[in-house]
Amino acid sequence: MTSPPCRSRRERGARVLLGAWLLGTALFGCTPEPRELALLGTPGPWPWVSGLVSHGDRLWLANSVKHEEHNSADLYSYDPRSGEFRYERHLFSQGIGRPVELDSLLFWPYEDSRFHLGIGHLVVTDGERWELRVIREARLKHLHGLIASQGRLLAAASWLSPRLLASADHGRSWDLLYGPPSPVGRVDRILRLAELSGSLYGVRVRGLRRGPHHLVHLGAEGPRVATGWPEGELRGVATAGGWLHAVVVEADGRGLWRTDGRVSERLGDGPPGVRDLAVDASGNLWALAAQRKGGAVWKQEPDGGWKLEAKVSGGLPQEIHLYGGHPYVAGRAAGGSGALWGPAPPAPPEPTLRPPKLLAQRSRAVVDWPEAGRALDAALADPRSYEEGARPLVELLLPLALAGPPQGFFSGRLDTSFPDGVADLLEGRGPAARWQDLGVWALLWAMTVSGTGPVPLEWLAEPWTQPPNDRQKYFDPLPAALEALAWVGQRDARTLGALVERLGSENDPDWLTGDVVGALAALTGERFGHDVAAWRGWWAGRNRAPPTE
C-alpha cells in the first residue's frame, strides 16, 4: 500500500536540521514528494545573489558581496523560458537595497552609494532604458529598501537616524515623512518596510554593529514597537491573511511570529531552519529553510501546517521569491559564487505590461549660467565648501545639475586650483580625503546626475595606486569618472577603446574592473558582463569591420 504524501505536523521536529526531514518521513510512514529545484546558474563573479524581483517576463536579481564593505554590485535578469542570464547594469553602490516594481517600472536603491555625498541614489528602468534618481529632500547615507503603496514609492533610509520618504512621481521628488535627529555616534536605522491593513511597519535596528531588531509601527507618532513583539533579529517579513509574519532569531533559537496590529503571537518554530518568507499571488505564505549544505521550500496549508514543496541542494539559500507560480531561491553556491535555484527551463514567465514613459528628474528652474558659474568658482576656492565631507559644495551643485546645465559647465572646472586641506569623513570613522579629491568627486557626481560631459580620459590610463582601507572608500578620480561616463553617454570610439584597454589592468582590484565593465555595458548595450576576453574580442571585431555608409 502506498504511503500518503508527507504533511508536516505543527510543532513536530522543532529546531531539527534539514537532514532529519527525510528520516522523519520514514519514521512517520509517509512518502516524500518534494521536487528538487535546479541550480539555474551562478551569474557574475561575486559570492551572493539577492534582491529577487519580478519584472514582466524576466526575473531580476543582484550579484554582490554581503556582510562586508565592497565596491561592486551588478544587476542581472533571468529568462525562465530559455534559462538565459543577462547582465543589465552596474550600480555605483556598496550594497543593494530591496528593489520594487511599481507601474511596470523597476526601482533599484543604492544601499550605500559610493559617491557618499549625503544623497540617496536609485535607478529606475522599464527593462531597456535607465534613469538615475537622487533624493535631495533629506540627508542620507543608506537607502535600505523600497515598497510600493497606493501608487507611491516608500523608502526606508538613514543617516544616523532613520528616514522615511514617499514619492508620488516615480522618484523624481520626495516628501520626508519621518526623520528625527539622532545623538552623535548613535546609529538608528529602518532596514525594511512592510504594509498591513493600510498601516506601515518597519524593521528597526540600533547601533553600528548588528543589534537587536524591533518590528515597529510607523505612525504619525513615529516608530512604536508592535505590541507583544519579541526582541531579536528579523530574517523575513511577509503579509498574508491579515497578519504580518516574520522569522525572529531569539536568544534560544528562532521562531515564526505574526501580528495583526493589535496582538502578536508565536506560531511555533515553523519549518526547521526557516530563514525567509514570501507570499504568492493567491496570498499563500511560503517559507525558505536553510542550512549550509542546502535547504527546503515550504508552503503553509489552510490549517496552519506546512507542506514540503521543494528541496535545494548545492549551496546556502538565503532568499525566496514567487514568480510565474513557482518558487525561486537566491543565495550562494557550494563553490562560492552567487547562485539562483528554481524550476528547470522552460518555466512560465509573468505577463509583460506596458510601462509608462520614463521621465527624467529635471527641475524647471531658469538659471543664469554665467552667474552660476561665477558662484561655483568661488565655492570651489572656498575652504568652507569642504566642511562635512563637502556638504556645502554638494548643496550648491545639486540644483544646478538638475536644471540641465550646458555641456562643459562642470567638466571645465575639473582642473580648478582647489584649496589645500584634508577632510575626515563618516564622522571620523572613514578615510581622510584631500579637499581637491572631494572637489573633483563632487564635480564628477554633478556630471553624472546632469548627464553632461565631456569626461576626461587621461584618468583611464593611470595605474591604480590607492592603498586598501577597511571602509572601501576611495576618492581617486578614476572610479567616479567611470560612473560619469556611463550616465553621460560618452560612447565615441576613443572612449570605448580606452575602456577596453583598461580592462584587466594588472594592479586593478576586482571591483574596479567591475566599474569598467559597467561603463562599457551602459555605453554599448553589449551583455558580456565580466568576460574580459569577450569584450576584447568584440572590440577587435568592431575595428576590423568595414565602415558603414
C-alpha positions as CSV (number, residue, x, y, z in Angstrom):
1,M,0.0,0.0,0.0
2,T,1.4,3.4,-1.0
3,S,2.1,5.7,1.9
4,P,0.2,9.0,1.9
5,P,2.1,12.2,0.8
6,C,4.0,13.9,3.6
7,R,2.5,16.8,5.5
8,S,4.4,18.5,8.3
9,R,2.7,18.5,11.7
10,R,2.6,21.6,13.8
11,E,5.4,21.8,16.3
12,R,6.8,18.5,15.2
13,G,10.6,18.4,14.8
14,A,11.3,21.8,16.3
15,R,14.9,23.0,15.6
16,V,15.7,19.8,13.7
17,L,18.3,20.1,11.0
18,L,17.2,19.8,7.4
19,G,18.8,16.4,7.0
20,A,16.4,15.0,9.6
21,W,13.4,15.7,7.4
22,L,13.8,12.6,5.2
23,L,14.4,10.5,8.3
24,G,11.2,11.8,9.8
25,T,9.3,10.7,6.7
26,A,10.5,7.2,7.2
27,L,9.5,7.2,10.9
28,F,6.0,8.5,10.2
29,G,5.4,6.2,7.3
30,C,4.9,8.8,4.6
31,T,6.3,9.2,1.1
32,P,8.2,12.4,0.4
33,E,7.3,14.1,-2.8
34,P,9.2,17.4,-2.9
35,R,10.8,18.3,-6.1
36,E,14.4,19.3,-6.4
37,L,14.9,22.9,-7.5
38,A,17.5,23.1,-10.3
39,L,20.7,25.2,-9.9
40,L,19.9,27.6,-12.7
41,G,23.2,29.4,-12.7
42,T,25.9,31.4,-10.9
43,P,25.7,34.8,-12.6
44,G,28.7,37.2,-12.0
45,P,31.9,36.9,-10.0
46,W,30.5,37.9,-6.6
47,P,29.6,35.5,-3.9
48,W,25.9,36.3,-3.3
49,V,22.7,36.6,-5.4
50,S,19.9,38.6,-3.7
51,G,17.2,41.1,-4.5
52,L,14.9,38.8,-6.4
53,V,12.1,40.8,-8.0
54,S,9.5,40.2,-10.8
55,H,9.5,42.5,-13.8
56,G,7.5,41.5,-16.8
57,D,8.7,38.3,-18.5
58,R,12.0,38.2,-16.6
59,L,13.1,37.6,-13.0
60,W,15.7,40.2,-11.9
61,L,18.4,39.8,-9.3
62,A,21.6,41.3,-7.9
63,N,25.1,39.8,-7.7
64,S,27.2,41.4,-4.9
65,V,29.2,40.9,-1.8
66,K,27.4,40.6,1.5
67,H,28.4,41.2,5.1
68,E,31.5,43.3,4.4
69,E,32.4,46.6,2.7
70,H,32.9,46.1,-1.0
71,N,32.6,48.2,-4.2
72,S,30.7,46.1,-6.7
73,A,27.1,45.4,-7.3
74,D,25.7,44.1,-10.6
75,L,22.2,43.6,-11.8
76,Y,21.1,40.6,-14.0
77,S,17.9,39.3,-15.4
78,Y,16.8,35.7,-15.9
79,D,14.5,34.4,-18.6
80,P,12.6,31.4,-17.2
81,R,11.7,30.2,-20.7
82,S,15.3,29.9,-22.0
83,G,17.3,29.7,-18.8
84,E,19.4,32.7,-20.1
85,F,21.0,35.2,-17.7
86,R,21.6,38.7,-19.0
87,Y,23.9,41.3,-17.5
88,E,21.9,44.5,-17.1
89,R,23.6,47.3,-15.1
90,H,26.4,48.1,-12.7
91,L,25.4,50.1,-9.6
92,F,27.9,52.5,-8.0
93,S,27.0,51.3,-4.6
94,Q,28.5,49.3,-1.7
95,G,25.3,47.3,-1.3
96,I,21.8,46.7,-2.8
97,G,18.7,47.9,-1.1
98,R,15.5,46.0,-1.6
99,P,14.1,46.7,-5.1
100,V,10.4,47.1,-6.0
101,E,8.2,47.2,-9.1
102,L,5.6,50.0,-9.5
103,D,3.5,50.8,-12.6
104,S,5.6,48.2,-14.6
105,L,8.8,50.2,-13.7
106,L,11.6,48.6,-11.7
107,F,13.4,50.6,-9.0
108,W,16.8,49.7,-7.5
109,P,18.0,51.6,-4.5
110,Y,21.7,52.1,-3.8
111,E,22.0,50.8,-0.2
112,D,25.3,52.7,0.3
113,S,26.2,55.0,-2.6
114,R,29.9,55.1,-3.3
115,F,29.7,58.8,-4.0
116,H,28.8,59.2,-0.3
117,L,27.7,62.8,-0.6
118,G,24.8,62.6,1.9
119,I,22.4,62.0,-1.1
120,G,20.3,58.9,-1.7
121,H,20.5,57.3,-5.1
122,L,18.3,54.9,-7.0
123,V,17.8,53.8,-10.6
124,V,14.6,53.2,-12.5
125,T,14.3,51.1,-15.6
126,D,11.5,49.9,-18.0
127,G,13.7,46.9,-18.9
128,E,15.6,48.7,-21.6
129,R,16.1,52.4,-20.7
130,W,17.6,53.6,-17.4
131,E,17.4,56.8,-15.4
132,L,19.2,57.9,-12.3
133,R,17.3,59.4,-9.4
134,V,18.6,61.3,-6.4
135,I,16.8,62.0,-3.1
136,R,17.6,65.6,-2.2
137,E,14.8,66.2,0.4
138,A,16.8,64.6,3.3
139,R,20.4,63.9,4.1
140,L,21.0,60.2,3.6
141,K,23.8,57.7,3.7
142,H,21.9,54.4,3.3
143,L,18.8,53.6,1.2
144,H,17.8,50.3,2.6
145,G,14.8,49.4,0.5
146,L,11.6,50.4,-1.2
147,I,8.0,49.3,-1.2
148,A,5.0,50.3,-3.4
149,S,1.9,51.6,-1.5
150,Q,-1.2,53.1,-3.0
151,G,0.6,54.3,-6.1
152,R,3.6,55.7,-4.2
153,L,7.1,54.7,-3.6
154,L,8.0,54.5,0.1
155,A,11.7,54.5,1.0
156,A,13.5,53.3,4.2
157,A,16.7,55.3,4.6
158,S,19.1,56.5,7.2
159,W,21.9,58.8,8.0
160,L,22.5,58.5,11.7
161,S,18.7,58.4,12.4
162,P,16.0,56.7,10.3
163,R,14.3,58.4,7.4
164,L,11.0,57.5,5.8
165,L,10.2,59.1,2.5
166,A,7.4,58.9,-0.1
167,S,7.3,59.7,-3.8
168,A,4.2,60.0,-6.0
169,D,6.1,60.7,-9.2
170,H,8.3,57.6,-9.7
171,G,11.1,59.0,-7.5
172,R,11.6,62.4,-9.2
173,S,10.6,64.2,-5.9
174,W,10.1,63.0,-2.3
175,D,8.3,64.0,0.8
176,L,10.1,63.4,4.1
177,L,7.5,61.6,6.3
178,Y,9.8,60.9,9.3
179,G,13.4,61.9,10.1
180,P,14.2,62.8,13.7
181,P,17.7,63.8,14.8
182,S,19.9,61.2,16.4
183,P,22.5,61.6,19.2
184,V,26.0,61.9,17.8
185,G,27.7,58.5,17.3
186,R,24.4,56.5,17.7
187,V,23.2,54.8,14.6
188,D,19.4,54.1,14.2
189,R,18.1,52.6,11.0
190,I,14.9,51.2,9.4
191,L,16.1,48.3,7.3
192,R,12.9,47.3,5.5
193,L,9.3,48.2,5.2
194,A,6.0,46.2,5.1
195,E,2.3,47.1,5.0
196,L,-0.6,45.6,6.9
197,S,-4.2,46.7,6.5
198,G,-3.2,50.2,5.4
199,S,-0.6,50.6,8.2
200,L,3.1,50.8,7.7
201,Y,5.6,48.8,9.6
202,G,9.4,48.7,9.6
203,V,12.3,46.6,10.9
204,R,14.3,48.9,13.1
205,V,17.9,48.3,14.4
206,R,20.1,50.5,16.5
207,G,23.9,50.5,16.9
208,L,26.8,50.3,14.5
209,R,27.1,46.6,14.9
210,R,24.3,44.2,14.3
211,G,22.0,44.8,17.2
212,P,18.5,43.6,18.1
213,H,15.8,44.2,15.6
214,H,12.4,45.6,16.5
215,L,9.2,45.4,14.4
216,V,7.8,49.0,14.7
217,H,4.6,50.6,13.6
218,L,5.4,53.7,11.6
219,G,2.5,56.1,12.5
220,A,2.2,59.8,13.0
221,E,3.8,59.5,16.4
222,G,7.0,57.9,14.9
223,P,8.2,54.3,15.3
224,R,6.4,52.3,18.0
225,V,7.3,48.7,18.8
226,A,4.5,46.3,17.8
227,T,2.5,45.2,20.8
228,G,3.9,41.9,22.2
229,W,6.6,41.6,19.6
230,P,9.9,40.0,20.8
231,E,13.4,41.4,20.6
232,G,15.6,39.5,18.1
233,E,17.0,39.6,14.6
234,L,14.3,39.5,11.9
235,R,15.1,37.3,8.9
236,G,11.9,37.6,6.8
237,V,8.8,39.7,6.6
238,A,5.6,38.9,4.7
239,T,2.0,39.9,4.9
240,A,-0.7,37.2,4.4
241,G,-4.2,36.5,5.6
242,G,-4.5,39.8,7.5
243,W,-1.3,39.1,9.5
244,L,2.3,40.4,9.2
245,H,4.7,37.4,9.6
246,A,8.4,37.4,10.4
247,V,11.1,35.0,11.3
248,V,12.6,36.1,14.6
249,V,16.0,34.8,15.8
250,E,15.8,34.9,19.6
251,A,18.3,34.0,22.3
252,D,17.1,30.4,22.4
253,G,16.7,29.8,18.7
254,R,14.3,31.1,16.0
255,G,10.6,31.1,15.7
256,L,7.8,32.3,13.4
257,W,5.8,35.3,14.7
258,R,2.9,37.2,13.5
259,T,0.9,40.3,14.4
260,D,-2.4,41.8,13.3
261,G,-1.5,45.2,14.6
262,R,-3.3,44.6,18.0
263,V,-1.7,41.4,19.3
264,S,1.4,39.4,18.4
265,E,1.8,35.7,18.8
266,R,4.3,33.0,18.2
267,L,3.4,30.3,15.7
268,G,5.9,27.8,16.9
269,D,9.2,27.2,15.2
270,G,7.7,26.9,11.7
271,P,9.7,24.8,9.3
272,P,13.0,23.8,10.8
273,G,15.8,26.3,9.9
274,V,13.3,28.9,8.5
275,R,15.2,31.9,7.1
276,D,12.9,33.8,4.7
277,L,9.2,34.3,3.9
278,A,7.3,35.1,0.7
279,V,3.7,35.4,-0.4
280,D,2.3,34.2,-3.7
281,A,-0.3,35.8,-5.9
282,S,-3.1,34.0,-4.1
283,G,-2.0,35.2,-0.7
284,N,-0.4,31.9,0.4
285,L,2.6,32.1,2.8
286,W,5.8,30.3,1.8
287,A,9.0,29.7,3.8
288,L,12.6,29.0,2.9
289,A,14.6,26.9,5.4
290,A,18.3,26.5,5.1
291,Q,21.5,25.1,6.4
292,R,25.0,25.3,4.9
293,K,24.5,22.4,2.5
294,G,21.1,23.1,1.3
295,G,17.6,23.9,2.2
296,A,13.9,23.4,1.5
297,V,10.8,25.4,0.4
298,W,7.6,25.0,2.4
299,K,4.1,26.2,1.8
300,Q,1.6,26.9,4.6
301,E,-1.7,25.0,4.4
302,P,-5.1,26.3,5.4
303,D,-4.9,24.5,8.8
304,G,-1.7,26.3,9.6
305,G,0.5,23.3,9.0
306,W,3.4,23.2,6.5
307,K,3.8,21.2,3.3
308,L,7.3,20.5,2.0
309,E,7.2,21.7,-1.6
310,A,10.8,21.6,-2.8
311,K,14.4,20.9,-1.8
312,V,17.5,23.0,-2.6
313,S,21.0,21.5,-2.6
314,G,24.5,22.5,-3.6
315,G,24.8,25.7,-1.6
316,L,23.4,28.1,1.1
317,P,20.0,29.5,0.2
318,Q,19.1,32.9,1.6
319,E,16.1,34.4,-0.1
320,I,12.8,33.2,-1.7
321,H,10.6,34.8,-4.3
322,L,7.5,33.5,-6.1
323,Y,7.5,34.1,-9.9
324,G,5.3,32.6,-12.5
325,G,3.7,30.4,-9.9
326,H,7.0,28.8,-8.9
327,P,9.5,29.4,-6.1
328,Y,12.9,30.8,-6.9
329,V,15.7,30.8,-4.4
330,A,18.8,33.0,-4.2
331,G,22.0,32.5,-2.2
332,R,25.5,31.2,-2.5
333,A,26.6,28.0,-4.4
334,A,28.9,25.5,-2.8
335,G,31.7,26.7,-5.0
336,G,31.5,30.2,-3.5
337,S,29.6,32.0,-6.3
338,G,26.2,33.7,-6.1
339,A,23.5,31.2,-7.2
340,L,19.9,31.1,-8.3
341,W,17.7,27.9,-7.9
342,G,14.3,27.4,-9.4
343,P,12.3,25.2,-11.8
344,A,14.3,24.0,-14.8
345,P,13.5,25.9,-18.0
346,P,11.3,26.2,-19.7
347,A,9.2,27.7,-16.9
348,P,6.3,30.2,-17.2
349,P,7.0,33.9,-17.1
350,E,4.6,36.5,-15.8
351,P,2.8,38.7,-18.3
352,T,4.6,41.8,-19.7
353,L,2.8,45.1,-19.1
354,R,3.4,48.3,-21.0
355,P,5.4,50.6,-18.7
356,P,4.7,54.3,-18.5
357,K,7.1,56.7,-20.2
358,L,10.3,57.3,-18.3
359,L,10.6,61.0,-17.4
360,A,14.0,62.5,-16.4
361,Q,14.4,64.1,-13.0
362,R,14.8,67.7,-14.1
363,S,13.8,70.9,-12.5
364,R,12.1,73.8,-14.2
365,A,14.4,76.4,-12.7
366,V,15.7,79.1,-15.0
367,V,19.4,79.6,-14.4
368,D,21.7,82.4,-15.3
369,W,24.5,80.1,-16.2
370,P,27.3,82.7,-16.3
371,E,26.4,84.0,-12.9
372,A,26.0,80.4,-11.6
373,G,29.5,79.6,-13.0
374,R,31.0,82.5,-11.0
375,A,29.3,81.4,-7.8
376,L,30.5,77.8,-8.4
377,D,34.1,79.0,-9.0
378,A,34.0,81.0,-5.7
379,A,32.7,78.0,-3.8
380,L,35.3,75.6,-5.3
381,A,38.0,78.0,-4.0
382,D,36.4,78.4,-0.5
383,P,37.7,76.1,2.3
384,R,34.3,76.3,3.9
385,S,32.9,74.3,1.0
386,Y,34.7,71.2,2.1
387,E,33.3,71.0,5.6
388,E,31.1,68.0,6.5
389,G,32.6,66.0,3.5
390,A,32.0,68.9,1.1
391,R,28.3,69.1,2.0
392,P,28.0,72.9,1.2
393,L,29.5,72.2,-2.2
394,V,27.1,69.4,-2.9
395,E,24.1,71.5,-1.9
396,L,25.2,74.1,-4.4
397,L,25.8,71.6,-7.2
398,L,22.6,69.6,-7.0
399,P,20.1,72.2,-8.2
400,L,22.5,73.1,-11.0
401,A,22.8,69.5,-12.0
402,L,19.1,69.0,-12.1
403,A,18.4,72.3,-14.1
404,G,20.1,71.0,-17.3
405,P,23.5,72.7,-17.4
406,P,25.3,73.3,-20.7
407,Q,27.9,70.8,-21.8
408,G,31.2,71.5,-20.2
409,F,29.8,73.5,-17.3
410,F,31.1,71.1,-14.7
411,S,33.8,69.3,-16.6
412,G,35.5,72.6,-17.5
413,R,36.2,73.1,-13.8
414,L,37.8,69.8,-13.0
415,D,41.3,71.4,-13.3
416,T,40.4,74.1,-10.8
417,S,43.1,75.1,-8.3
418,F,41.5,73.7,-5.2
419,P,42.4,74.8,-1.7
420,D,44.8,72.7,0.4
421,G,43.2,70.7,3.2
422,V,42.2,67.3,4.4
423,A,38.7,66.2,5.4
424,D,37.7,63.5,7.8
425,L,34.7,61.5,6.5
426,L,32.0,59.5,8.2
427,E,32.3,61.4,11.5
428,G,35.9,60.4,11.7
429,R,35.3,56.7,11.1
430,G,36.2,56.8,7.4
431,P,39.3,57.5,5.3
432,A,40.6,61.1,5.1
433,A,40.4,62.8,1.7
434,R,42.1,65.8,0.3
435,W,39.8,68.8,-0.5
436,Q,41.0,68.6,-4.1
437,D,39.8,65.0,-4.3
438,L,36.4,65.8,-2.8
439,G,36.0,68.7,-5.2
440,V,36.8,66.6,-8.2
441,W,34.4,63.8,-7.0
442,A,31.6,66.4,-6.4
443,L,32.0,67.7,-9.9
444,L,32.1,64.2,-11.4
445,W,29.0,63.4,-9.4
446,A,27.2,66.6,-10.8
447,M,28.2,65.4,-14.3
448,T,26.7,62.0,-13.5
449,V,23.4,63.5,-12.3
450,S,23.1,66.0,-15.1
451,G,24.3,63.7,-17.9
452,T,26.7,66.3,-19.2
453,G,30.3,65.9,-20.1
454,P,32.8,65.5,-21.5
455,V,34.6,63.2,-19.1
456,P,38.5,63.5,-19.4
457,L,40.1,60.2,-20.4
458,E,43.6,60.7,-19.0
459,W,42.5,59.1,-15.7
460,L,41.7,55.8,-17.5
461,A,45.4,55.4,-18.4
462,E,46.8,56.0,-14.9
463,P,47.8,53.0,-12.7
464,W,45.8,52.3,-9.6
465,T,48.0,53.1,-6.6
466,Q,45.5,53.6,-3.8
467,P,46.2,51.5,-0.6
468,P,43.3,49.5,0.7
469,N,41.2,50.8,3.5
470,D,38.7,48.9,5.7
471,R,35.8,51.2,4.7
472,Q,36.5,50.6,0.9
473,K,36.0,54.3,0.3
474,Y,38.3,55.7,-2.4
475,F,38.4,59.2,-3.7
476,D,40.7,58.7,-6.6
477,P,39.1,60.3,-9.7
478,L,39.1,57.1,-11.8
479,P,36.1,55.3,-10.2
480,A,33.9,58.4,-10.3
481,A,34.9,59.1,-13.9
482,L,33.9,55.6,-14.9
483,E,30.4,56.2,-13.3
484,A,30.1,59.6,-15.0
485,L,31.0,58.0,-18.4
486,A,28.1,55.6,-18.1
487,W,25.5,58.3,-17.5
488,V,26.9,61.0,-19.8
489,G,26.7,58.5,-22.7
490,Q,30.2,59.2,-23.9
491,R,30.4,56.4,-26.5
492,D,32.8,57.7,-29.1
493,A,35.5,55.3,-30.4
494,R,38.3,56.9,-28.3
495,T,36.4,56.4,-25.1
496,L,35.4,52.8,-25.8
497,G,38.9,52.0,-26.8
498,A,40.3,53.4,-23.6
499,L,37.8,51.4,-21.5
500,V,38.6,48.1,-23.3
501,E,42.3,48.9,-22.8
502,R,41.8,49.4,-19.1
503,L,40.0,46.0,-18.6
504,G,42.0,43.6,-16.6
505,S,44.8,46.0,-15.7
506,E,47.4,44.2,-13.6
507,N,47.1,46.3,-10.4
508,D,43.3,47.0,-10.6
509,P,41.2,45.4,-7.8
510,D,38.4,43.3,-9.0
511,W,35.7,45.9,-8.1
512,L,37.5,48.5,-10.3
513,T,37.4,46.1,-13.2
514,G,33.7,45.8,-12.4
515,D,33.4,49.6,-12.8
516,V,35.0,49.4,-16.2
517,V,32.6,46.6,-17.2
518,G,29.7,48.6,-16.0
519,A,30.6,51.6,-18.1
520,L,31.1,49.6,-21.2
521,A,27.8,47.8,-20.8
522,A,25.9,51.0,-20.3
523,L,27.5,52.7,-23.3
524,T,27.3,49.8,-25.8
525,G,24.3,47.7,-24.7
526,E,26.5,44.6,-25.0
527,R,25.9,41.9,-22.4
528,F,29.4,40.4,-21.9
529,G,29.4,41.1,-18.2
530,H,32.8,40.3,-16.6
531,D,34.1,38.3,-19.6
532,V,37.2,40.4,-20.4
533,A,38.1,38.2,-23.4
534,A,34.7,38.6,-24.9
535,W,34.9,42.4,-24.6
536,R,38.4,42.4,-26.2
537,G,37.1,40.1,-29.0
538,W,34.1,42.4,-29.6
539,W,36.4,45.4,-29.8
540,A,38.8,43.7,-32.2
541,G,35.9,42.6,-34.4
542,R,34.4,46.1,-34.4
543,N,37.7,47.6,-35.5
544,R,38.1,45.0,-38.3
545,A,34.6,45.7,-39.7
546,P,34.4,47.9,-42.7
547,P,32.8,51.3,-42.0
548,T,29.1,51.6,-42.8
549,E,27.8,54.3,-45.1
